[in-house]
Amino acid sequence: MLSSAEKTHRTFFRGQGKECRCEPHYETRGVRRAGDLTEAMGFFGRLMVALGLAKKKVRRRIDPSSPPSPPRDPRCLLIHLFEPSSLTHALVPPFVPKQRSLLVMGLANGGKTTLVNNLKPEKDRDPPDFVAPTVGFNVERFTLNKCKLTVVDMSGQGRYHELWECYYKDTQAIIFVVDAASSEEQLEESRQMLGNMLSHEDLKGTPLLVFANKSDLPAAKGAAAIAGDIDLTGAVCDSRAWHIGACSALTGDGLDDGIKWLLGKV
């Protein structure tokens, strides 16, 4: 009769009726069992045991007076190595959301802050009445479509334009907001602002998303007309991916399609 230190695990292969004997797990003098050791080591620990690389380390912890181990059946070895838990940890890495920095710019009173507020998760949004125009800049951090975003909302007032260049180097994408119901003079100002911004060396090739905001107003122009007014087909956009879409920052209509396109480019 085998003693407690010589007990073996017996495994029957389904449909074969064959019995194989695995290496015994000795428990003498508080020595840690081989099975516990390989479980703690994970998949690569099992692989080392399977290849015989970790066999000596395990035996050093076994009482020298213990009887020798029986031969290991290779079929038991495969079962021990390819357990479902081991394969799950080895083949399915943990999900790590990507992190991106977005720069939101445009003329003052174009709806940039309201747009950023509607991009945030619903539980984090401010009531529309509490959304105030940005002074200088405002930074928002939230997760959208499994992506951690750092959104820098830049004030459109002229005295703050010099601050914009400080954030060009660290941004991965640009959101430019245009008031689709604005006057021809304001559209021309937006065109000049966008051209000067995109010609900067640090923004070369940076994806551009243009939102034609306030498209729900009767006087609003369509996205195609706005694209022509601000010269999106000009030289400054030749080397970059760009997209324009009509939206309403107040209601959130049209925001999802544009953001999905932008996140797909970064």
The 8 nearest C-alpha neighbors of each residue, nearest first, counted from 0:
[[1, 2, 5, 3, 6, 4, 7, 66],
 [0, 2, 5, 6, 3, 4, 7, 66],
 [1, 3, 5, 4, 0, 6, 7, 25],
 [2, 4, 5, 6, 1, 25, 26, 7],
 [3, 5, 25, 2, 6, 26, 27, 24],
 [6, 4, 2, 3, 1, 23, 7, 25],
 [7, 5, 3, 4, 23, 1, 2, 8],
 [8, 6, 23, 9, 5, 21, 20, 22],
 [9, 7, 21, 20, 10, 6, 23, 22],
 [8, 10, 20, 19, 7, 18, 11, 21],
 [9, 11, 19, 18, 12, 8, 20, 75],
 [10, 12, 18, 17, 16, 13, 9, 19],
 [13, 11, 15, 17, 16, 14, 10, 18],
 [12, 14, 15, 11, 16, 17, 10, 18],
 [13, 15, 16, 12, 17, 11, 18, 10],
 [16, 14, 17, 12, 13, 11, 18, 19],
 [15, 17, 14, 12, 11, 18, 13, 10],
 [18, 16, 15, 11, 12, 19, 10, 13],
 [17, 19, 11, 10, 16, 9, 20, 12],
 [20, 18, 10, 72, 9, 21, 17, 75],
 [19, 21, 9, 8, 72, 7, 22, 18],
 [22, 20, 71, 8, 75, 23, 7, 72],
 [21, 23, 71, 68, 69, 24, 7, 20],
 [24, 22, 7, 6, 25, 5, 21, 68],
 [23, 25, 32, 33, 22, 26, 34, 7],
 [26, 24, 4, 32, 27, 23, 5, 61],
 [25, 27, 30, 4, 32, 29, 24, 31],
 [26, 28, 29, 30, 25, 62, 4, 61],
 [27, 29, 30, 26, 62, 61, 31, 25],
 [30, 28, 27, 26, 31, 32, 25, 61],
 [31, 29, 28, 26, 27, 60, 32, 61],
 [30, 32, 29, 33, 26, 35, 36, 60],
 [31, 33, 35, 34, 24, 25, 26, 30],
 [34, 32, 36, 35, 24, 57, 37, 31],
 [33, 35, 37, 32, 36, 38, 24, 31],
 [36, 34, 38, 32, 33, 37, 39, 31],
 [35, 37, 33, 39, 38, 34, 40, 32],
 [38, 36, 40, 39, 34, 44, 45, 35],
 [37, 39, 35, 36, 41, 40, 34, 45],
 [38, 40, 36, 37, 41, 35, 44, 34],
 [39, 41, 44, 37, 38, 36, 42, 43],
 [42, 40, 44, 38, 39, 43, 37, 45],
 [43, 41, 85, 45, 44, 46, 89, 40],
 [42, 44, 46, 45, 41, 47, 40, 89],
 [43, 45, 40, 47, 41, 46, 42, 37],
 [46, 44, 48, 42, 43, 47, 37, 80],
 [45, 47, 43, 49, 44, 48, 50, 42],
 [48, 46, 52, 44, 50, 49, 53, 45],
 [49, 47, 53, 51, 45, 46, 50, 54],
 [50, 48, 46, 47, 51, 45, 76, 80],
 [49, 51, 47, 48, 52, 46, 53, 54],
 [50, 52, 48, 54, 49, 53, 47, 55],
 [53, 51, 47, 50, 54, 48, 55, 49],
 [52, 54, 48, 47, 56, 51, 55, 57],
 [53, 55, 51, 57, 56, 52, 48, 58],
 [56, 54, 58, 57, 53, 59, 52, 51],
 [57, 55, 59, 53, 58, 54, 60, 52],
 [56, 58, 54, 55, 59, 60, 33, 53],
 [59, 57, 55, 61, 60, 56, 54, 62],
 [58, 60, 56, 61, 57, 55, 62, 63],
 [59, 61, 58, 57, 30, 62, 56, 31],
 [62, 60, 58, 59, 63, 30, 25, 57],
 [61, 63, 64, 65, 27, 60, 28, 59],
 [64, 62, 65, 61, 66, 59, 58, 60],
 [63, 65, 62, 66, 61, 67, 27, 4],
 [64, 66, 63, 62, 67, 61, 4, 25],
 [65, 67, 64, 68, 5, 63, 4, 62],
 [68, 66, 69, 65, 64, 63, 70, 5],
 [67, 69, 22, 66, 70, 23, 71, 5],
 [68, 70, 22, 71, 67, 21, 20, 23],
 [71, 69, 72, 68, 22, 21, 20, 67],
 [70, 72, 21, 22, 73, 69, 20, 76],
 [71, 73, 74, 75, 19, 70, 76, 21],
 [74, 72, 76, 75, 71, 77, 78, 49],
 [75, 73, 76, 77, 72, 78, 19, 71],
 [76, 74, 78, 73, 72, 77, 79, 21],
 [75, 77, 73, 79, 74, 78, 80, 49],
 [78, 76, 80, 74, 79, 75, 81, 73],
 [77, 79, 75, 76, 81, 80, 82, 74],
 [80, 78, 76, 77, 81, 82, 75, 45],
 [81, 79, 77, 78, 45, 82, 76, 46],
 [82, 80, 78, 79, 77, 86, 83, 85],
 [81, 83, 85, 84, 80, 79, 78, 86],
 [84, 82, 86, 85, 87, 81, 88, 80],
 [85, 83, 87, 86, 82, 88, 81, 42],
 [86, 84, 42, 82, 83, 87, 88, 89],
 [85, 87, 89, 83, 84, 88, 90, 81],
 [86, 88, 84, 85, 89, 90, 91, 83],
 [89, 87, 85, 86, 91, 90, 84, 92],
 [88, 90, 86, 87, 91, 85, 42, 92],
 [89, 91, 87, 86, 88, 92, 85, 93],
 [92, 90, 87, 88, 89, 93, 86, 94],
 [93, 91, 90, 94, 88, 89, 87, 95],
 [94, 92, 95, 91, 88, 90, 96, 89],
 [93, 95, 92, 96, 91, 97, 145, 146],
 [94, 96, 93, 97, 92, 145, 146, 98],
 [97, 95, 146, 145, 94, 147, 98, 142],
 [96, 98, 146, 147, 95, 99, 145, 148],
 [99, 97, 147, 148, 146, 96, 100, 149],
 [98, 100, 148, 149, 171, 147, 101, 97],
 [99, 101, 149, 170, 171, 148, 150, 102],
 [102, 100, 150, 172, 170, 173, 171, 149],
 [101, 103, 173, 151, 150, 174, 170, 152],
 [104, 102, 174, 152, 175, 151, 153, 173],
 [105, 103, 175, 153, 176, 174, 102, 152],
 [106, 104, 176, 175, 155, 177, 107, 109],
 [107, 105, 155, 109, 108, 189, 156, 104],
 [106, 108, 155, 109, 156, 105, 154, 110],
 [109, 107, 110, 106, 132, 111, 155, 178],
 [108, 110, 178, 107, 106, 111, 177, 176],
 [109, 111, 113, 108, 112, 114, 248, 212],
 [112, 110, 114, 113, 109, 176, 115, 103],
 [113, 111, 115, 114, 110, 116, 132, 133],
 [112, 114, 116, 110, 111, 115, 248, 117],
 [115, 113, 248, 111, 117, 112, 116, 110],
 [116, 114, 118, 112, 117, 113, 111, 119],
 [115, 117, 113, 114, 118, 119, 124, 112],
 [118, 116, 114, 115, 119, 251, 113, 124],
 [119, 117, 115, 116, 114, 120, 254, 143],
 [118, 120, 117, 116, 124, 121, 123, 141],
 [121, 119, 123, 122, 124, 118, 143, 141],
 [120, 122, 124, 123, 119, 117, 118, 125],
 [121, 123, 120, 124, 119, 125, 126, 117],
 [124, 122, 121, 120, 119, 125, 116, 141],
 [125, 123, 121, 116, 122, 119, 120, 126],
 [124, 126, 127, 129, 123, 130, 116, 128],
 [125, 127, 129, 128, 124, 130, 116, 123],
 [128, 126, 129, 130, 125, 113, 249, 116],
 [127, 129, 126, 130, 131, 125, 113, 249],
 [130, 128, 127, 126, 131, 125, 113, 132],
 [131, 129, 127, 128, 113, 125, 126, 132],
 [130, 132, 129, 133, 112, 128, 113, 127],
 [133, 131, 134, 112, 130, 108, 154, 107],
 [134, 132, 154, 136, 135, 131, 137, 112],
 [133, 135, 136, 154, 132, 137, 153, 156],
 [136, 134, 154, 159, 133, 153, 137, 162],
 [137, 135, 153, 152, 154, 134, 133, 151],
 [136, 138, 152, 151, 133, 153, 139, 135],
 [139, 137, 151, 150, 152, 140, 136, 149],
 [138, 140, 150, 149, 151, 141, 137, 152],
 [141, 139, 149, 148, 150, 138, 142, 147],
 [140, 142, 148, 147, 119, 143, 139, 149],
 [143, 141, 147, 146, 148, 145, 144, 140],
 [142, 144, 146, 145, 147, 141, 148, 119],
 [143, 145, 146, 142, 259, 262, 147, 258],
 [146, 144, 143, 96, 142, 147, 97, 95],
 [147, 145, 97, 96, 143, 142, 144, 98],
 [148, 146, 142, 98, 141, 97, 99, 96],
 [149, 147, 99, 141, 140, 100, 142, 98],
 [148, 150, 140, 100, 139, 101, 99, 151],
 [149, 151, 101, 139, 138, 100, 102, 148],
 [152, 150, 138, 102, 137, 103, 153, 101],
 [151, 153, 103, 137, 136, 138, 150, 102],
 [154, 152, 136, 104, 103, 151, 155, 135],
 [153, 155, 135, 133, 136, 156, 134, 159],
 [156, 154, 107, 106, 105, 157, 153, 104],
 [155, 157, 107, 154, 158, 159, 106, 160],
 [156, 158, 159, 160, 155, 161, 154, 107],
 [157, 159, 156, 160, 161, 155, 135, 162],
 [160, 158, 157, 161, 162, 156, 135, 154],
 [161, 159, 162, 157, 163, 158, 156, 155],
 [160, 162, 159, 163, 164, 158, 165, 157],
 [163, 161, 160, 159, 165, 164, 166, 135],
 [162, 164, 165, 160, 161, 166, 167, 153],
 [163, 165, 167, 166, 162, 161, 168, 160],
 [164, 166, 163, 162, 167, 168, 161, 169],
 [167, 165, 164, 168, 163, 169, 170, 162],
 [168, 166, 164, 170, 169, 201, 165, 202],
 [167, 169, 201, 166, 170, 202, 165, 164],
 [170, 168, 167, 166, 171, 100, 165, 201],
 [171, 169, 100, 101, 167, 172, 168, 102],
 [170, 172, 100, 101, 99, 205, 265, 169],
 [173, 171, 206, 101, 205, 170, 207, 102],
 [174, 172, 207, 102, 101, 103, 208, 175],
 [173, 175, 103, 208, 209, 102, 207, 104],
 [176, 174, 209, 104, 105, 103, 208, 173],
 [175, 177, 210, 105, 209, 111, 104, 211],
 [178, 176, 211, 212, 179, 109, 210, 105],
 [177, 179, 109, 212, 181, 180, 211, 213],
 [178, 180, 219, 211, 220, 212, 181, 177],
 [179, 181, 219, 218, 178, 220, 213, 182],
 [182, 180, 178, 179, 185, 186, 183, 219],
 [183, 181, 185, 184, 186, 180, 179, 187],
 [182, 184, 186, 185, 187, 181, 228, 188],
 [185, 183, 187, 182, 186, 188, 181, 189],
 [186, 184, 188, 182, 187, 183, 181, 189],
 [187, 185, 189, 183, 188, 184, 190, 182],
 [186, 188, 190, 184, 185, 189, 183, 191],
 [187, 189, 185, 191, 186, 190, 192, 184],
 [190, 188, 186, 192, 187, 191, 193, 185],
 [191, 189, 229, 187, 193, 188, 192, 194],
 [192, 190, 194, 188, 189, 193, 195, 187],
 [193, 191, 189, 195, 190, 194, 188, 196],
 [192, 194, 196, 190, 191, 195, 189, 197],
 [195, 193, 191, 197, 196, 192, 190, 198],
 [196, 194, 192, 198, 193, 197, 191, 199],
 [195, 197, 193, 194, 198, 199, 192, 202],
 [198, 196, 194, 199, 195, 202, 193, 235],
 [197, 199, 195, 196, 194, 235, 200, 203],
 [200, 198, 197, 201, 202, 196, 203, 195],
 [199, 201, 203, 202, 198, 197, 167, 168],
 [200, 202, 168, 199, 203, 167, 205, 164],
 [203, 201, 205, 200, 199, 197, 204, 167],
 [202, 204, 200, 205, 201, 199, 197, 198],
 [203, 205, 239, 238, 202, 206, 240, 236],
 [204, 206, 202, 203, 172, 239, 171, 207],
 [207, 205, 240, 172, 239, 241, 204, 173],
 [208, 206, 241, 173, 174, 172, 240, 205],
 [207, 209, 174, 242, 241, 243, 173, 175],
 [210, 208, 243, 175, 174, 176, 242, 207],
 [209, 211, 176, 244, 212, 243, 245, 177],
 [212, 210, 245, 177, 179, 246, 244, 178],
 [211, 213, 246, 178, 247, 214, 210, 179],
 [214, 212, 247, 215, 216, 179, 178, 246],
 [213, 215, 219, 212, 216, 246, 245, 247],
 [214, 216, 213, 247, 217, 219, 246, 212],
 [215, 217, 219, 214, 218, 213, 180, 179],
 [218, 216, 219, 215, 214, 180, 220, 213],
 [219, 217, 180, 216, 220, 179, 214, 181],
 [220, 218, 180, 179, 214, 216, 217, 221],
 [221, 219, 179, 224, 180, 225, 218, 222],
 [220, 222, 224, 223, 225, 219, 245, 214],
 [221, 223, 225, 245, 224, 244, 211, 226],
 [224, 222, 226, 225, 221, 227, 243, 220],
 [223, 225, 227, 221, 226, 222, 220, 228],
 [224, 226, 228, 222, 227, 223, 229, 221],
 [227, 225, 223, 231, 224, 228, 229, 230],
 [226, 228, 230, 224, 225, 229, 231, 223],
 [229, 227, 225, 230, 226, 224, 186, 190],
 [228, 230, 190, 226, 227, 231, 225, 189],
 [231, 229, 227, 232, 233, 228, 226, 190],
 [230, 232, 226, 233, 229, 236, 227, 235],
 [231, 233, 230, 236, 234, 227, 237, 226],
 [234, 232, 230, 231, 235, 236, 237, 194],
 [233, 235, 237, 236, 232, 238, 231, 230],
 [234, 236, 233, 237, 197, 198, 194, 238],
 [237, 235, 239, 234, 238, 233, 231, 232],
 [236, 238, 234, 235, 239, 233, 232, 240],
 [239, 237, 204, 236, 240, 235, 203, 234],
 [238, 240, 204, 236, 206, 237, 205, 241],
 [241, 239, 206, 207, 242, 238, 236, 204],
 [242, 240, 207, 208, 206, 239, 243, 236],
 [241, 243, 208, 209, 207, 244, 240, 257],
 [244, 242, 209, 210, 208, 222, 241, 245],
 [243, 245, 210, 222, 211, 246, 257, 209],
 [244, 246, 211, 222, 210, 214, 212, 253],
 [247, 245, 253, 212, 252, 214, 211, 254],
 [246, 248, 213, 252, 212, 249, 251, 250],
 [249, 247, 114, 251, 250, 113, 246, 212],
 [248, 250, 247, 251, 113, 114, 117, 127],
 [249, 251, 252, 247, 248, 117, 246, 253],
 [252, 250, 248, 247, 254, 249, 117, 253],
 [251, 253, 247, 246, 250, 254, 248, 255],
 [252, 254, 246, 255, 256, 245, 251, 247],
 [255, 253, 257, 256, 252, 251, 246, 258],
 [256, 254, 258, 257, 253, 259, 252, 251],
 [257, 255, 259, 258, 254, 253, 260, 244],
 [256, 258, 260, 254, 255, 259, 261, 244],
 [257, 259, 261, 255, 260, 256, 262, 254],
 [260, 258, 256, 262, 261, 257, 255, 263],
 [259, 261, 263, 257, 258, 262, 256, 264],
 [262, 260, 258, 264, 263, 259, 257, 208],
 [263, 261, 265, 259, 264, 260, 258, 146],
 [262, 264, 260, 261, 265, 259, 258, 257],
 [265, 263, 261, 262, 260, 206, 240, 172],
 [264, 262, 263, 171, 261, 172, 99, 206]]
